[in-house]
């Protein structure tokens, strides 16, 4: 199985399966002398780990990250950083019933068609468990970005669950860590708690939309044509398990605007250009403007549900399936830190590419 790596200068290669002894990531291209300890990464893994409340899978994993290489005396050495997270609460027997069946909406059938073999214990590489390694690698990227761009901040949050959308007029960023949905709308969190409680009891699931914002951006990251910053952000977000759509800025909504409405007008401020709006999501022609980079991604409902669904077996027989085990009724909740991690990896990769080709921005204004 190829293409387990992401990035050009700052690269991450994830490895391991949902029910194997461990999983992790190999991080390459990290600059030397950046302060790094496991505790710095653990903060982000704790945000993603399962079993924290009744709205996520009850699989109990500490998700304790170990740094095996690339760090000496608390600083990166510039050599590959090996990160490992041990699996401690696998229940492979929960999946024995699906060894000959394909779960509708899951990658079981395509893995079998392509490779002629699949790890049915929790989905193997197609499991959302793989994203723990991404969050650990994203933690490394955050620490490097902290050193290179100290004003940069990456924040993710849920903006929609099912048909229920947050009220952007009452958004309060201090609410994000005050509720189990990572949402800036306290009223929406209360509604979602009731809605998801009913879905969970009935053995069903629901989709969500996650928004990730990078503030304190510098202008000039990205390149025209095939090196666009938004292209790589879209690739990164679409690579997350269960993601089915990505938007940058106004996204699909831009199709409903006129040119007059969509244009982010520019004026000169005391410290440089000021934009009247941000329909572009902080990126023009594939290059960052210095405004907030804004992206959203849609996460489908969890495919593993306790509702009987029609399917087929490997031998081609029609049958039904009910997926046992412990699963997220709304996988969008734990996708928030994953989206943050992937945006951090993309931005660091582009910071390093920019410095390697251009150094400091060349075009001066004013």
N, C-alpha and C positions, 0 to 999 in steps of 0.2 A: 504494500500500500504506500503510494508516494504522496507528495505534497502535504507533509505535516509541518511545514515551516512557513513562516510569515515574516515579511520585512526584507529590506535590502542591505542597509548598513547595520541597523539594530534588528537582529533577527531572533525569533523565538521558534523553537521546535518542541512541540508537546508530544508526550509519549504516555503509554499505559492505558489500561482499560478500567471500566467501572467496577468490575469484580476481581481484578488482579490484585497482587500484593501491594502495589503502589502505582502512582502516576506522578507526572512532573513535567518540567520544562528545562530545556537547555537554552540559555540566553547567551548570544554572541554579539560582539560589537559594542559592548558596554565600555565607556571610557574608564580609565583608571583613576584612582584616588577619590572616588565618590563614597562617602560614608554609607555603609550598608550592613545591617544586621537582620537576623531572622524576624525579630520583633517588629521591624518596620514593615515587613511584608504581611505579618500575621494580622495586623489591624484590618487590612482589606479582605483577607480570607475569612476573618470572623464575621464580616459583613455578609459574605456569601454563603457560609457553611449551613448545612441542613439542620433540621430539628430545633430551630430557635423558637418557633411558635407553631400554633395549630394550623397555620395557613401554608406551611411548607412541608416537604416530605419529612417523615419522622425517622428517617435513617439518621443514626447518631454517629457523626464523624467529627473528630476534633479538628481535622484539616490542619494539623500542625506541620508547618513547612520546615524543611531542613535544607541548609545551604551546604552542598558537598564540595564545591570548588569555586574558584574565581574571586574569593575574598580572603584577605590576610590582614590581621590586626584591625578589623573593623572597616576596611576600605577595599573597594574593588581593585583588582590587579590589571584589568584589561583583557584577561583570558576568559574563556567560556565559564559561565556561571551555571552550575547544575543544581536545580531545585527538585526536591522530592517531597511528596505527600503520601504517607502510608494510608491504605484503606484498612479500616479496622472493624467495620460493621456490615460486611457483605452478607446477604442471605440469598445465595444462588439458588437454593431450592424453590424460592418463590417463582422462579422462571422456568422450572422444568416442564410445565404444561405447555409452554410456547416454543419448545425446541423444534417442533415439527410444523408449527403454525406461524403465519405472518400477522403482525399487529397492524390493522389499518391506520394510516397516517404516520406510521413509523418507517424507519429505514431498513427494517428487516428484509423486506422483499427485494429492494434494490441491491443491498449488500450481497444477498444470495445470488441474484442474477449476474452481478458483476464478478464476484470472487469465487462463488461456489462453496463458500464457507462463511459462517458468521458466528460471533460470540453472542449467544442469546442471553447470557447472564447479565441482565441490566442493559443490554444494548451495546456493550463493548465500547468501541470508539465513537459510536453515534450517541452515547449517553451524555446527558448534560453534566455528568460528573467530570468529564474532560475539561470543563471550563474552570475548575479549581486551579489547574495548572496555568491557565491564561491570567487569572487574577494574581497569582504569585509573580508571574513575569511582568504583568502590568505594574506591580508594586516596585519592581526594579526600575522600570521606565519612569515612574513618578519621582523616585529619588534622584535620578539623573536630571530630569526636568527641573526639579527643585533647585539643583545646583546651577543649571544653565539659564533657566527662565523663572526666577523666584516669584514673579507676579502671576504666573500661570496657575489656574485652578480648574480642576475638572469635577463637575457635579452631575450626577445622574439621578433621575426620579421617574416614577410612574405617572403618566398623564391620562391614562385611560385603562379601564378594565371592562371587557365586554363592550357594551354600548354606552357605559357610564363614563363621561369625560369630566375632568376637573374644571373648576371655574378659575380661569387665569386672572380674573380681576381680583381674586382674594388670595393669590399665591403667597405663601410665607415660607421662605427657604429654611427657617428654623424648625419647621414642622417635619422636614424630611426624615430626620433621625428620631422623631418622637412617635412614629407609628410603624407597624409591621409592613407597610406597603411602600415605604420610601417615597411618599408623595408630599408635595408642598401644600396640599389642600386637606385640612383636618376634617372638614365636613364630608369630603369624598371618602376619606379613610373609614369613617364610621359607616357610610353606606356600603362600602366594599366589604367591610367586616361581616355585615349581615348577609350580603349576597353570596360571598364566598363560603360562609358557614353552611348555607343551604346546599350549595353545589358540592361541597366536600362530603356532607352527610349522604347525599344521593349518589356518590361515586362518580360525579361528573367533573368537568374542568372548564376553564375559560381562558381566552386570550387576553393580551394586554398591549399597550403601547408605552415604550420607554423613551424618554428624551435625555440626551446627554449634551452638556454645554461646557465649552472650554472658554473661560474668561481670562483676561490678562494676556491675550495673544499678541505675538509680533506679526507685522506684515511681512510678506515675501516668502512664506513657506509654500512649497508646491511648485509645479512647473506645468507649462501648457501641454496639450495633446495627451500623451500617455503617462505623464508623471503628475497628474492632477491630485491635489490634496483631497478633494471630495471623492475622487475615484477610489483612492485607497481607503478612505473612511467607509465608503459604501461596501467595499470588499470586506473590510474587517468586520463590520456589523453583520453582513449577510453570512459570514462564516460561523457566527454564533448559532448553536443548536436551536432549532425551532423558529428562527427568524425568517419571515416571509416577505418583508418589505422594508425599505430604507428611504428616508427623506432627508434632504439638506435644506435648511432654511424654510421657505414657504413650501417647498416640496411639491407634491401633487396640486396643492392649492394655487401654485403659480399659474396653472392653466386657466384659472377663473379670473385672473387679473388682466387689466389693460396695461400697456406699456407705461402709461402715466402713473398708474397705481404701483406697479412693480419696481419702478426705478428708485433706488435708494439714493436720494439727492445728497450732494456733497457740498460742504462749506468748510472754510478754513477756521480752525480753532487755534488757541494759543500754543498747543503742543502738536498740531498736525491736523490732518483731515478729520472732519466730523460728518457722520452719515445720519440722515433724518430717520432712517428705518433700517431694517436688516432682513429684507426678504431673501437676500442672497445667502444667508446663513454664514456670513463672515468669509465667503470665498467667491472670488470673481476670476473667471478664466482659469480655474484650477489653482489659484494663488490666494493665500490668506490676505485679508484687508487690514487686519488688526482688530476688527470687531470680534464679538463673541462668535465662535464656531458652534453652530447648533445643528444637531442631527437627531432624528427620531427613528426608531425601528419597531416594527410590529412583530409580536411573538404569538404564534398560533397556540391553541389550547393543547395541553398535555395529551399525547396520544394514548398513554396508558391509563385507562379508565375501567371502572367496575361495571360498566354498562355492556351488555352483550352486543357484539358487532359481527356482521357477516365477514368471512374471510375464506382463505383456501390454505391447504397444507402444501408441503414441498412436493408431494406426489400428485397435486392437482385436484384434490377432493374439496368440495364445498363443505364448510363447517362454520361454527361460531366460536368466538373467543371472548373471554373476560380476563383482563390483565390483573393478576394479583400483585402484591408487593406494596412498597411505600413510594408514593409519587406526589409531586407538587400539583395541587388543584389549579394553581396559576403560576406557571414557570416564569412569568414576567417579573415576579417579585425578586427572585434571585438572579434575574438577568441584569438588574441595575448595576451591581458592581462589575459584572462581566463587560458591559458596554463601556463603563468608565475605564477599565483596564485596556480594552482594545483601542480606545481613543488615545490613551496615553502612549501606547506602543507606536501608533501611527504618527503622532505628533513628534515623538522623539526621533523616529526614523527620518522624518522630514527636516527636523532641526539639524541633524547630522549631515544629511544630504545638502542642505542649503549652505552650511558652513564649509563643506568640502568644495562646493562649486563656486559660490559667490563670496563667502566670508561675511562681511557686513553688507546690508542693503546698499545698492549703488545709486538709485534714484532719489534725489533730495527734493523736497517740496518746501517752498518758502525760503 
